[in-house]
Amino acid sequence: MIIHIVQSGETANEIAMKYGISEERLIQDNEIRNSNNLAAGETLVILIPKVTHTVKEGDTLYGIADLYGISVLQLLRNNPFLSSREYIYPGETIVISYETEKVGKLSTYGYAYPYISTDVLIKTLPFLTYITVYSYTFDAEGNVNDLDDLEIIELAKDYQVAPIMMLNPEDDTQNGASDIMENLLMNQANQERFFSNVLEILNTKGYYGINLNVPYILPQNRENYVEFMINFSNYLKSEGYTVVFNTLSLSSFEIMTGVVYEGFEYSKLIQYIDGLFLMTYEWGNYIGIPTGIISFDKIRRYVSEMAERFPADRMYIGIPILGYMWELPFNLGVSRGIAITNNAAVELSKSMEAVINYDDLTKTAYFQYILDREHVVRFRDTRSIIEYLNLVEEIGLNGISIWNIMQFYPQLWLVVNALYDINNINMDNENR
């Protein structure tokens, strides 16, 4: 696998010739919109096919997969363009394997909203182990809302992806979430109502397990929260549900100072939860420093220290793949970032004729442009993704979680698929 950084004026054809691959394959793999108009500084993933198959009359994906002893899911991972197709055509070239050697196995977890495009969902599912529909919410009395998510759940199971029910406080502000959890933690009847309501949805919808995310727990409530998670896990597992995840969502301030560790006895949770997700708040941070501009070493230290408190092989590192546009100057407590996808960031750099640079300190790509005022755009490109995956290997994490999968990010999945065998859940055992 090669990561190519586009130079000013380069075309897809020139790059493909340089590496001895077809222009068509380069365009398909990276989903290049205009092969003659690439952004200076953008990254392209170059994968060299090892084994290919030329489609013959009467071939099917199942037949081709069986011929080479691989799964249909692996065929779709190697050839994502096939996911949106009803047919394959004689003469087409399908990649069976790449020259890049896999370094191990990886579990992947994706977050989607109920209105995700079916085309995007179908294209992404082959790369996922788990999927969450974002999100069920609950109040202080233990009441849980409903979601229109049945189609996503059933489609996920068709692709051997385990659907996980996500739970968040209905007020996601720091003070609001803290108040909801404090009331829930201090009232046994409300807790029992919450447990019962969650179980009813699990049974009705066919979810595989749960993931509880609470943005902030007041220090005086953290011991009670640990006990709450133990009781919640015991309750669900007594009902036959074997997957209980917990998300630890952090602000950039908490990552930088380490205050999140205080008051949590993670060792108590080891035998009760099956996965701990380490996520960072980045969506439009305007109180404090945006995580995208703090040193990546701070994130590495945070994950390493968490691995001393909880088994690394049950931890997932969150990879935020949304970038942000900021108007300069940045005013602490006032400025607010506008979210932008990676693909859109690259297209914006083209329209503004801006060169994409890479900040090795934060492991983020960025560019600046002037439109009435000066703006800066920061996002994570392929180089950033590789840094996160290196962290997985370095610390021995179970996998990654992606916020969010509402748009297909081709380079992310090219790299993940090139380096790892993606774990799948055996859905033949139903949802438990």
C-alpha positions as a LaTeX table, in Angstrom:
\begin{tabular}{lrrr}
\hline
Residue & $x$ (\AA) & $y$ (\AA) & $z$ (\AA) \\
\hline
Met1 & 0.00 & 0.00 & 0.00 \\
Ile2 & 1.30 & 3.40 & $-1.00$ \\
Ile3 & 0.00 & 6.79 & 0.09 \\
His4 & 0.54 & 9.27 & $-2.73$ \\
Ile5 & 0.48 & 13.00 & $-2.00$ \\
Val6 & $-0.76$ & 14.81 & $-5.10$ \\
Gln7 & 1.55 & 17.45 & $-6.50$ \\
Ser8 & 0.25 & 20.57 & $-8.18$ \\
Gly9 & $-0.88$ & 19.83 & $-11.75$ \\
Glu10 & $-0.76$ & 16.01 & $-11.46$ \\
Thr11 & $-3.51$ & 13.96 & $-13.06$ \\
Ala12 & $-4.91$ & 10.56 & $-12.15$ \\
Asn13 & $-3.50$ & 9.10 & $-15.36$ \\
Glu14 & 0.03 & 10.26 & $-14.52$ \\
Ile15 & $-0.20$ & 8.87 & $-11.01$ \\
Ala16 & $-1.58$ & 5.53 & $-12.19$ \\
Met17 & 1.21 & 5.19 & $-14.76$ \\
Lys18 & 3.79 & 5.97 & $-12.09$ \\
Tyr19 & 2.68 & 2.99 & $-9.99$ \\
Gly20 & 1.82 & 0.60 & $-12.81$ \\
Ile21 & $-1.91$ & 0.36 & $-12.17$ \\
Ser22 & $-4.85$ & 1.26 & $-14.39$ \\
Glu23 & $-6.32$ & 4.73 & $-14.20$ \\
Glu24 & $-9.75$ & 3.14 & $-13.92$ \\
Arg25 & $-8.72$ & 1.23 & $-10.80$ \\
Leu26 & $-7.20$ & 4.34 & $-9.20$ \\
Ile27 & $-10.35$ & 6.34 & $-9.90$ \\
Gln28 & $-12.67$ & 3.58 & $-8.65$ \\
Asp29 & $-10.68$ & 2.91 & $-5.47$ \\
Asn30 & $-10.40$ & 6.57 & $-4.45$ \\
Glu31 & $-13.71$ & 7.69 & $-5.96$ \\
Ile32 & $-12.02$ & 10.51 & $-7.86$ \\
Arg33 & $-14.61$ & 12.89 & $-9.28$ \\
Asn34 & $-12.45$ & 14.67 & $-11.84$ \\
Ser35 & $-9.31$ & 12.80 & $-12.84$ \\
Asn36 & $-7.80$ & 15.96 & $-14.38$ \\
Asn37 & $-8.50$ & 18.21 & $-11.40$ \\
Leu38 & $-6.88$ & 16.86 & $-8.25$ \\
Ala39 & $-6.21$ & 18.99 & $-5.18$ \\
Ala40 & $-2.58$ & 19.80 & $-4.49$ \\
Gly41 & $-1.71$ & 18.02 & $-1.25$ \\
Glu42 & $-4.61$ & 15.54 & $-1.19$ \\
Thr43 & $-3.79$ & 11.90 & $-0.52$ \\
Leu44 & $-4.61$ & 8.93 & $-2.74$ \\
Val45 & $-4.32$ & 5.29 & $-1.71$ \\
Ile46 & $-2.44$ & 3.09 & $-4.18$ \\
Leu47 & $-3.17$ & $-0.62$ & $-3.89$ \\
Ile48 & $-1.54$ & $-3.13$ & $-6.21$ \\
Pro49 & $-3.79$ & $-6.11$ & $-7.03$ \\
Lys50 & $-2.21$ & $-9.51$ & $-6.41$ \\
Val51 & $-4.96$ & $-11.77$ & $-7.79$ \\
Thr52 & $-7.72$ & $-10.58$ & $-10.12$ \\
His53 & $-10.64$ & $-12.27$ & $-11.87$ \\
Thr54 & $-12.00$ & $-11.34$ & $-15.28$ \\
Val55 & $-15.77$ & $-11.77$ & $-15.26$ \\
Lys56 & $-17.14$ & $-14.36$ & $-17.71$ \\
Glu57 & $-20.66$ & $-14.88$ & $-18.94$ \\
Gly58 & $-22.71$ & $-16.52$ & $-16.19$ \\
Asp59 & $-20.38$ & $-15.52$ & $-13.32$ \\
Thr60 & $-21.90$ & $-14.45$ & $-10.00$ \\
Leu61 & $-20.28$ & $-12.92$ & $-6.93$ \\
Tyr62 & $-21.08$ & $-16.06$ & $-4.94$ \\
Gly63 & $-19.52$ & $-18.25$ & $-7.61$ \\
Ile64 & $-16.39$ & $-16.10$ & $-7.86$ \\
Ala65 & $-16.00$ & $-16.00$ & $-4.07$ \\
Asp66 & $-16.37$ & $-19.78$ & $-3.88$ \\
Leu67 & $-13.84$ & $-20.27$ & $-6.68$ \\
Tyr68 & $-11.15$ & $-18.39$ & $-4.76$ \\
Gly69 & $-12.15$ & $-19.51$ & $-1.27$ \\
Ile70 & $-13.10$ & $-16.09$ & 0.06 \\
Ser71 & $-16.36$ & $-14.55$ & 1.25 \\
Val72 & $-18.67$ & $-12.35$ & $-0.80$ \\
Leu73 & $-18.14$ & $-9.70$ & 1.87 \\
Gln74 & $-14.42$ & $-9.74$ & 1.12 \\
Leu75 & $-15.15$ & $-9.34$ & $-2.60$ \\
Leu76 & $-17.24$ & $-6.26$ & $-1.78$ \\
Arg77 & $-14.47$ & $-4.87$ & 0.43 \\
Asn78 & $-11.93$ & $-5.30$ & $-2.36$ \\
Asn79 & $-14.34$ & $-3.84$ & $-4.94$ \\
Pro80 & $-16.66$ & $-1.33$ & $-3.18$ \\
Phe81 & $-18.07$ & $-0.12$ & $-6.51$ \\
Leu82 & $-19.87$ & $-3.48$ & $-6.80$ \\
Ser83 & $-22.07$ & $-2.75$ & $-3.75$ \\
Ser84 & $-24.30$ & $-0.36$ & $-5.67$ \\
Arg85 & $-24.59$ & $-2.68$ & $-8.65$ \\
Glu86 & $-27.23$ & $-5.28$ & $-9.38$ \\
Tyr87 & $-25.14$ & $-7.04$ & $-12.02$ \\
Ile88 & $-21.54$ & $-7.78$ & $-12.94$ \\
Tyr89 & $-20.56$ & $-7.72$ & $-16.59$ \\
Pro90 & $-18.33$ & $-9.95$ & $-18.73$ \\
Gly91 & $-14.89$ & $-8.44$ & $-19.19$ \\
Glu92 & $-14.86$ & $-6.58$ & $-15.86$ \\
Thr93 & $-11.84$ & $-7.04$ & $-13.62$ \\
Ile94 & $-12.54$ & $-7.89$ & $-9.98$ \\
Val95 & $-9.80$ & $-7.80$ & $-7.35$ \\
Ile96 & $-9.53$ & $-11.02$ & $-5.33$ \\
Ser97 & $-6.57$ & $-9.92$ & $-3.19$ \\
Tyr98 & $-3.97$ & $-7.18$ & $-2.92$ \\
Glu99 & $-0.22$ & $-7.38$ & $-2.53$ \\
Thr100 & $-0.33$ & $-5.58$ & 0.83 \\
Glu101 & 0.00 & $-8.06$ & 3.70 \\
Lys102 & $-2.57$ & $-7.91$ & 6.47 \\
Val103 & $-1.24$ & $-7.16$ & 9.94 \\
Gly104 & $-4.08$ & $-8.72$ & 11.92 \\
Lys105 & $-7.79$ & $-8.67$ & 12.69 \\
Leu106 & $-9.86$ & $-5.63$ & 13.58 \\
Ser107 & $-13.36$ & $-4.91$ & 14.85 \\
Thr108 & $-15.04$ & $-1.84$ & 13.37 \\
Tyr109 & $-17.99$ & 0.13 & 14.71 \\
Gly110 & $-19.95$ & 2.72 & 12.73 \\
Tyr111 & $-22.47$ & 5.35 & 13.78 \\
Ala112 & $-25.35$ & 6.26 & 11.46 \\
Tyr113 & $-28.43$ & 8.42 & 11.70 \\
Pro114 & $-31.82$ & 6.86 & 10.79 \\
Tyr115 & $-31.92$ & 8.85 & 7.53 \\
Ile116 & $-28.66$ & 7.44 & 6.14 \\
Ser117 & $-28.75$ & 6.89 & 2.39 \\
Thr118 & $-29.39$ & 3.23 & 1.56 \\
Asp119 & $-26.65$ & 3.36 & $-1.09$ \\
Val120 & $-24.10$ & 4.64 & 1.43 \\
Leu121 & $-25.22$ & 2.10 & 4.02 \\
Ile122 & $-24.93$ & $-0.85$ & 1.63 \\
Lys123 & $-21.50$ & 0.32 & 0.53 \\
Thr124 & $-20.27$ & 0.65 & 4.12 \\
Leu125 & $-21.75$ & $-2.46$ & 5.76 \\
Pro126 & $-19.17$ & $-4.92$ & 4.35 \\
Phe127 & $-16.50$ & $-3.03$ & 6.32 \\
Leu128 & $-18.33$ & $-3.08$ & 9.67 \\
Thr129 & $-18.48$ & $-5.44$ & 12.63 \\
Tyr130 & $-21.07$ & $-3.39$ & 14.53 \\
Ile131 & $-23.42$ & $-0.56$ & 13.63 \\
Thr132 & $-25.33$ & 1.88 & 15.83 \\
Val133 & $-28.33$ & 3.94 & 14.81 \\
Tyr134 & $-27.86$ & 7.26 & 16.56 \\
Ser135 & $-29.59$ & 7.44 & 18.95 \\
Tyr136 & $-32.10$ & 6.30 & 21.53 \\
Thr137 & $-32.41$ & 8.86 & 24.32 \\
Phe138 & $-33.60$ & 8.57 & 27.90 \\
Asp139 & $-34.77$ & 10.96 & 30.60 \\
Ala140 & $-34.23$ & 11.10 & 34.36 \\
Glu141 & $-37.31$ & 8.94 & 35.00 \\
Gly142 & $-35.96$ & 6.11 & 32.85 \\
Asn143 & $-38.24$ & 6.65 & 29.86 \\
Val144 & $-36.67$ & 5.77 & 26.49 \\
Asn145 & $-37.68$ & 7.21 & 23.12 \\
Asp146 & $-38.23$ & 5.20 & 19.93 \\
Leu147 & $-36.45$ & 5.29 & 16.55 \\
Asp148 & $-37.38$ & 4.41 & 12.99 \\
Asp149 & $-34.54$ & 1.91 & 12.61 \\
Leu150 & $-35.97$ & $-1.50$ & 11.65 \\
Glu151 & $-34.81$ & $-1.37$ & 8.01 \\
Ile152 & $-31.24$ & $-0.55$ & 9.04 \\
Ile153 & $-31.22$ & $-3.33$ & 11.62 \\
Glu154 & $-32.42$ & $-5.96$ & 9.16 \\
Leu155 & $-30.06$ & $-4.81$ & 6.41 \\
Ala156 & $-27.13$ & $-4.90$ & 8.85 \\
Lys157 & $-27.90$ & $-8.50$ & 9.74 \\
Asp158 & $-27.96$ & $-9.43$ & 6.05 \\
Tyr159 & $-24.31$ & $-8.29$ & 5.93 \\
Gln160 & $-23.39$ & $-10.09$ & 9.18 \\
Val161 & $-23.07$ & $-6.76$ & 10.98 \\
Ala162 & $-24.32$ & $-6.71$ & 14.58 \\
Pro163 & $-26.72$ & $-3.82$ & 15.34 \\
Ile164 & $-26.06$ & $-2.19$ & 18.70 \\
Met165 & $-28.63$ & $-0.03$ & 20.50 \\
Met166 & $-27.11$ & 3.33 & 21.42 \\
Leu167 & $-28.37$ & 5.16 & 24.52 \\
Asn168 & $-27.76$ & 8.85 & 25.31 \\
Pro169 & $-29.34$ & 11.29 & 27.80 \\
Glu170 & $-32.05$ & 13.30 & 26.03 \\
Asp171 & $-30.23$ & 16.53 & 26.95 \\
Asp172 & $-26.71$ & 16.20 & 25.55 \\
Thr173 & $-25.32$ & 19.37 & 27.11 \\
Gln174 & $-22.84$ & 18.83 & 29.93 \\
Asn175 & $-25.15$ & 20.20 & 32.62 \\
Gly176 & $-28.27$ & 18.57 & 31.20 \\
Ala177 & $-26.72$ & 15.12 & 30.85 \\
Ser178 & $-25.20$ & 15.36 & 34.32 \\
Asp179 & $-28.58$ & 16.22 & 35.86 \\
Ile180 & $-30.35$ & 13.36 & 34.07 \\
Met181 & $-27.77$ & 10.81 & 35.19 \\
Glu182 & $-27.72$ & 12.13 & 38.75 \\
Asn183 & $-31.50$ & 11.71 & 39.03 \\
Leu184 & $-31.37$ & 8.27 & 37.42 \\
Leu185 & $-28.51$ & 7.09 & 39.63 \\
Met186 & $-30.23$ & 8.23 & 42.82 \\
Asn187 & $-33.62$ & 6.66 & 42.18 \\
Gln188 & $-33.98$ & 2.86 & 42.18 \\
Ala189 & $-37.50$ & 2.92 & 40.67 \\
Asn190 & $-36.30$ & 5.05 & 37.75 \\
Gln191 & $-33.39$ & 2.68 & 37.15 \\
Glu192 & $-35.71$ & $-0.33$ & 37.06 \\
Arg193 & $-37.99$ & 1.49 & 34.62 \\
Phe194 & $-34.99$ & 2.29 & 32.44 \\
Phe195 & $-33.78$ & $-1.33$ & 32.44 \\
Ser196 & $-37.25$ & $-2.60$ & 31.55 \\
Asn197 & $-37.75$ & $-0.08$ & 28.74 \\
Val198 & $-34.38$ & $-0.91$ & 27.19 \\
Leu199 & $-35.09$ & $-4.65$ & 27.33 \\
Glu200 & $-38.45$ & $-4.18$ & 25.60 \\
Ile201 & $-36.79$ & $-2.36$ & 22.70 \\
Leu202 & $-34.02$ & $-4.96$ & 22.45 \\
Asn203 & $-36.58$ & $-7.73$ & 22.23 \\
Thr204 & $-38.83$ & $-5.87$ & 19.78 \\
Lys205 & $-36.19$ & $-4.54$ & 17.41 \\
Gly206 & $-33.70$ & $-7.40$ & 17.43 \\
Tyr207 & $-30.64$ & $-5.48$ & 18.57 \\
Tyr208 & $-27.54$ & $-7.48$ & 19.49 \\
Gly209 & $-26.63$ & $-5.46$ & 22.57 \\
Ile210 & $-26.34$ & $-1.94$ & 23.96 \\
Asn211 & $-23.87$ & 0.93 & 24.11 \\
Leu212 & $-24.40$ & 3.54 & 26.82 \\
Asn213 & $-22.88$ & 6.98 & 26.25 \\
Val214 & $-22.98$ & 9.66 & 28.90 \\
Pro215 & $-21.09$ & 12.87 & 28.04 \\
Tyr216 & $-20.29$ & 13.86 & 31.61 \\
Ile217 & $-20.67$ & 12.31 & 35.06 \\
Leu218 & $-20.20$ & 14.61 & 38.06 \\
Pro219 & $-17.26$ & 13.51 & 40.23 \\
Gln220 & $-19.52$ & 12.78 & 43.20 \\
Asn221 & $-21.63$ & 10.43 & 41.04 \\
Arg222 & $-18.86$ & 8.43 & 39.38 \\
Glu223 & $-18.77$ & 5.60 & 41.91 \\
Asn224 & $-22.56$ & 5.30 & 41.65 \\
Tyr225 & $-22.28$ & 5.21 & 37.86 \\
Val226 & $-19.89$ & 2.25 & 38.02 \\
Glu227 & $-22.36$ & 0.39 & 40.24 \\
Phe228 & $-25.18$ & 1.34 & 37.86 \\
Met229 & $-23.28$ & $-0.14$ & 34.89 \\
Ile230 & $-22.63$ & $-3.34$ & 36.83 \\
Asn231 & $-26.33$ & $-3.72$ & 37.64 \\
Phe232 & $-27.35$ & $-2.83$ & 34.07 \\
Ser233 & $-24.96$ & $-5.41$ & 32.63 \\
Asn234 & $-26.11$ & $-8.13$ & 35.03 \\
Tyr235 & $-29.74$ & $-7.41$ & 34.18 \\
Leu236 & $-29.24$ & $-7.59$ & 30.40 \\
Lys237 & $-27.03$ & $-10.67$ & 30.54 \\
Ser238 & $-29.58$ & $-12.45$ & 32.72 \\
Glu239 & $-32.01$ & $-11.83$ & 29.84 \\
Gly240 & $-29.62$ & $-13.41$ & 27.33 \\
Tyr241 & $-27.94$ & $-10.31$ & 25.88 \\
Thr242 & $-24.20$ & $-10.83$ & 25.86 \\
Val243 & $-22.91$ & $-7.52$ & 24.46 \\
Val244 & $-22.75$ & $-4.51$ & 26.75 \\
Phe245 & $-20.60$ & $-1.57$ & 25.60 \\
Asn246 & $-19.83$ & 1.71 & 27.34 \\
Thr247 & $-18.67$ & 4.90 & 25.63 \\
Leu248 & $-16.38$ & 7.34 & 27.35 \\
Ser249 & $-16.84$ & 10.68 & 25.59 \\
Leu250 & $-14.23$ & 13.31 & 26.32 \\
Ser251 & $-13.61$ & 16.96 & 25.62 \\
Ser252 & $-10.23$ & 18.21 & 24.51 \\
Phe253 & $-9.75$ & 19.71 & 28.01 \\
Glu254 & $-10.23$ & 16.32 & 29.66 \\
Ile255 & $-7.78$ & 14.67 & 27.27 \\
Met256 & $-5.17$ & 17.34 & 27.91 \\
Thr257 & $-5.51$ & 17.35 & 31.71 \\
Gly258 & $-6.41$ & 13.72 & 32.43 \\
Val259 & $-9.21$ & 14.73 & 34.82 \\
Val260 & $-11.48$ & 12.05 & 33.33 \\
Tyr261 & $-9.58$ & 9.36 & 35.23 \\
Glu262 & $-10.48$ & 10.73 & 38.64 \\
Gly263 & $-13.19$ & 8.86 & 40.52 \\
Phe264 & $-13.76$ & 6.04 & 38.01 \\
Glu265 & $-12.82$ & 2.56 & 39.15 \\
Tyr266 & $-12.56$ & 0.94 & 35.75 \\
Ser267 & $-11.19$ & $-2.26$ & 37.26 \\
Lys268 & $-14.64$ & $-2.93$ & 38.72 \\
Leu269 & $-16.19$ & $-2.91$ & 35.24 \\
Ile270 & $-13.78$ & $-5.33$ & 33.60 \\
Gln271 & $-15.96$ & $-8.43$ & 34.01 \\
Tyr272 & $-19.22$ & $-6.60$ & 33.25 \\
Ile273 & $-18.73$ & $-4.69$ & 30.01 \\
Asp274 & $-17.52$ & $-6.13$ & 26.73 \\
Gly275 & $-16.07$ & $-3.01$ & 25.18 \\
Leu276 & $-15.04$ & 0.50 & 26.16 \\
Phe277 & $-15.19$ & 3.18 & 23.45 \\
Leu278 & $-12.85$ & 6.15 & 23.75 \\
Met279 & $-14.46$ & 9.02 & 21.86 \\
Thr280 & $-13.63$ & 12.71 & 21.68 \\
Tyr281 & $-16.00$ & 15.65 & 21.36 \\
Glu282 & $-15.29$ & 17.54 & 18.18 \\
Trp283 & $-18.61$ & 18.54 & 16.73 \\
Gly284 & $-18.42$ & 22.34 & 16.69 \\
Asn285 & $-16.44$ & 22.78 & 19.89 \\
Tyr286 & $-16.68$ & 26.40 & 20.95 \\
Ile287 & $-15.98$ & 26.11 & 24.68 \\
Gly288 & $-12.30$ & 25.37 & 24.88 \\
Ile289 & $-9.80$ & 24.16 & 22.31 \\
Pro290 & $-11.00$ & 22.02 & 19.38 \\
Thr291 & $-9.53$ & 18.52 & 19.64 \\
Gly292 & $-8.34$ & 18.70 & 16.05 \\
Ile293 & $-5.67$ & 21.20 & 17.03 \\
Ile294 & $-4.20$ & 19.50 & 20.10 \\
Ser295 & $-1.12$ & 17.32 & 19.89 \\
Phe296 & $-1.73$ & 13.73 & 18.79 \\
Asp297 & 0.68 & 12.73 & 21.57 \\
Lys298 & $-2.01$ & 13.84 & 24.05 \\
Ile299 & $-4.44$ & 11.39 & 22.48 \\
Arg300 & $-1.77$ & 8.66 & 22.51 \\
Arg301 & $-1.09$ & 9.29 & 26.19 \\
Tyr302 & $-4.79$ & 9.29 & 27.01 \\
Val303 & $-5.33$ & 5.93 & 25.28 \\
Ser304 & $-2.19$ & 4.44 & 26.83 \\
Glu305 & $-3.22$ & 5.46 & 30.34 \\
Met306 & $-6.73$ & 4.09 & 29.81 \\
Ala307 & $-5.14$ & 0.79 & 28.74 \\
Glu308 & $-3.57$ & 0.61 & 32.21 \\
Arg309 & $-7.06$ & 0.75 & 33.75 \\
Phe310 & $-9.03$ & $-1.45$ & 31.35 \\
Pro311 & $-8.01$ & $-4.36$ & 29.07 \\
Ala312 & $-6.71$ & $-2.90$ & 25.82 \\
Asp313 & $-8.07$ & $-5.81$ & 23.80 \\
Arg314 & $-11.59$ & $-4.68$ & 24.73 \\
Met315 & $-11.06$ & $-1.02$ & 23.93 \\
Tyr316 & $-11.96$ & 0.90 & 20.76 \\
Ile317 & $-10.47$ & 4.21 & 19.68 \\
Gly318 & $-12.83$ & 6.65 & 18.02 \\
Ile319 & $-11.75$ & 8.10 & 14.69 \\
Pro320 & $-13.64$ & 11.33 & 13.95 \\
Ile321 & $-13.78$ & 11.68 & 10.17 \\
Leu322 & $-15.65$ & 14.97 & 10.10 \\
Gly323 & $-13.51$ & 18.04 & 9.53 \\
Tyr324 & $-14.27$ & 21.59 & 10.64 \\
Met325 & $-14.12$ & 25.01 & 9.03 \\
Trp326 & $-13.17$ & 27.87 & 11.32 \\
Glu327 & $-13.38$ & 31.59 & 10.70 \\
Leu328 & $-10.30$ & 33.42 & 11.95 \\
Pro329 & $-9.39$ & 34.81 & 14.36 \\
Phe330 & $-10.46$ & 32.03 & 16.73 \\
Asn331 & $-12.19$ & 33.54 & 19.77 \\
Leu332 & $-12.30$ & 31.26 & 22.79 \\
Gly333 & $-15.87$ & 30.74 & 23.96 \\
Val334 & $-17.31$ & 32.42 & 20.87 \\
Ser335 & $-16.01$ & 30.73 & 17.71 \\
Arg336 & $-17.81$ & 27.68 & 16.48 \\
Gly337 & $-16.65$ & 25.23 & 13.81 \\
Ile338 & $-18.81$ & 24.24 & 10.86 \\
Ala339 & $-18.65$ & 20.50 & 10.13 \\
Ile340 & $-17.43$ & 19.35 & 6.73 \\
Thr341 & $-16.81$ & 15.86 & 5.35 \\
Asn342 & $-13.37$ & 14.82 & 4.15 \\
Asn343 & $-14.57$ & 14.58 & 0.56 \\
Ala344 & $-16.15$ & 18.04 & 0.76 \\
Ala345 & $-12.99$ & 19.49 & 2.30 \\
Val346 & $-10.92$ & 18.27 & $-0.66$ \\
Glu347 & $-13.46$ & 19.71 & $-3.12$ \\
Leu348 & $-13.44$ & 23.02 & $-1.24$ \\
Ser349 & $-9.65$ & 23.20 & $-1.45$ \\
Lys350 & $-9.93$ & 22.80 & $-5.23$ \\
Ser351 & $-12.54$ & 25.53 & $-5.60$ \\
Met352 & $-10.43$ & 27.89 & $-3.47$ \\
Glu353 & $-7.22$ & 26.82 & $-5.22$ \\
Ala354 & $-5.74$ & 26.15 & $-1.78$ \\
Val355 & $-2.87$ & 23.73 & $-1.15$ \\
Ile356 & $-3.58$ & 21.06 & 1.46 \\
Asn357 & $-0.84$ & 20.84 & 4.10 \\
Tyr358 & $-0.25$ & 18.29 & 6.85 \\
Asp359 & 0.43 & 19.13 & 10.49 \\
Asp360 & 2.61 & 16.39 & 11.96 \\
Leu361 & 1.99 & 17.58 & 15.53 \\
Thr362 & $-1.77$ & 17.11 & 15.41 \\
Lys363 & $-1.79$ & 14.55 & 12.55 \\
Thr364 & $-4.38$ & 16.57 & 10.65 \\
Ala365 & $-4.58$ & 17.96 & 7.14 \\
Tyr366 & $-5.42$ & 21.65 & 6.78 \\
Phe367 & $-5.64$ & 24.54 & 4.36 \\
Gln368 & $-6.55$ & 28.20 & 4.53 \\
Tyr369 & $-8.50$ & 30.44 & 2.20 \\
Ile370 & $-9.93$ & 33.95 & 2.16 \\
Leu371 & $-13.57$ & 34.58 & 1.35 \\
Asp372 & $-14.51$ & 37.93 & 2.89 \\
Arg373 & $-12.55$ & 36.74 & 5.91 \\
Glu374 & $-9.76$ & 34.24 & 6.47 \\
His375 & $-10.84$ & 30.63 & 7.10 \\
Val376 & $-8.99$ & 27.49 & 8.08 \\
Val377 & $-10.19$ & 23.94 & 7.40 \\
Arg378 & $-8.85$ & 20.99 & 9.37 \\
Phe379 & $-9.69$ & 17.37 & 8.64 \\
Arg380 & $-8.18$ & 13.90 & 8.91 \\
Asp381 & $-6.85$ & 12.44 & 5.70 \\
Thr382 & $-5.28$ & 9.06 & 4.96 \\
Arg383 & $-2.12$ & 9.93 & 6.88 \\
Ser384 & $-4.24$ & 10.67 & 9.95 \\
Ile385 & $-6.12$ & 7.38 & 9.62 \\
Ile386 & $-2.84$ & 5.46 & 9.51 \\
Glu387 & $-1.72$ & 7.18 & 12.73 \\
Tyr388 & $-4.86$ & 5.99 & 14.51 \\
Leu389 & $-4.41$ & 2.46 & 13.15 \\
Asn390 & $-0.79$ & 2.49 & 14.30 \\
Leu391 & $-2.13$ & 3.35 & 17.74 \\
Val392 & $-4.39$ & 0.30 & 17.59 \\
Glu393 & $-1.36$ & $-1.89$ & 16.89 \\
Glu394 & 0.93 & $-0.14$ & 19.37 \\
Ile395 & $-1.45$ & $-0.47$ & 22.33 \\
Gly396 & $-3.21$ & $-3.67$ & 21.25 \\
Leu397 & $-6.74$ & $-2.25$ & 20.95 \\
Asn398 & $-9.67$ & $-4.35$ & 19.75 \\
Gly399 & $-10.72$ & $-1.93$ & 17.05 \\
Ile400 & $-11.95$ & 1.44 & 15.87 \\
Ser401 & $-15.23$ & 3.33 & 15.92 \\
Ile402 & $-16.15$ & 5.80 & 13.20 \\
Trp403 & $-18.07$ & 9.02 & 13.73 \\
Asn404 & $-19.93$ & 8.94 & 11.40 \\
Ile405 & $-20.70$ & 6.85 & 8.30 \\
Met406 & $-23.30$ & 9.13 & 6.70 \\
Gln407 & $-21.02$ & 9.60 & 3.72 \\
Phe408 & $-18.73$ & 6.93 & 2.31 \\
Tyr409 & $-15.06$ & 7.79 & 2.92 \\
Pro410 & $-13.22$ & 5.59 & 0.39 \\
Gln411 & $-9.64$ & 6.09 & 1.62 \\
Leu412 & $-10.55$ & 5.11 & 5.17 \\
Trp413 & $-11.93$ & 1.76 & 4.11 \\
Leu414 & $-9.21$ & 1.17 & 1.52 \\
Val415 & $-6.59$ & 1.42 & 4.27 \\
Val416 & $-8.54$ & $-0.61$ & 6.84 \\
Asn417 & $-9.27$ & $-3.38$ & 4.34 \\
Ala418 & $-5.69$ & $-3.43$ & 3.06 \\
Leu419 & $-4.22$ & $-3.85$ & 6.55 \\
Tyr420 & $-6.81$ & $-5.92$ & 8.43 \\
Asp421 & $-9.21$ & $-8.82$ & 8.25 \\
Ile422 & $-12.45$ & $-7.32$ & 9.55 \\
Asn423 & $-14.27$ & $-9.32$ & 12.21 \\
Asn424 & $-17.85$ & $-10.36$ & 11.56 \\
Ile425 & $-20.50$ & $-11.57$ & 13.98 \\
Asn426 & $-22.25$ & $-14.90$ & 13.43 \\
Met427 & $-25.83$ & $-13.68$ & 13.15 \\
Asp428 & $-27.17$ & $-17.23$ & 12.88 \\
Asn429 & $-27.47$ & $-17.19$ & 16.66 \\
Glu430 & $-30.08$ & $-14.44$ & 16.40 \\
Asn431 & $-29.49$ & $-11.27$ & 18.43 \\
Arg432 & $-28.17$ & $-12.64$ & 21.69 \\
\hline
\end{tabular}
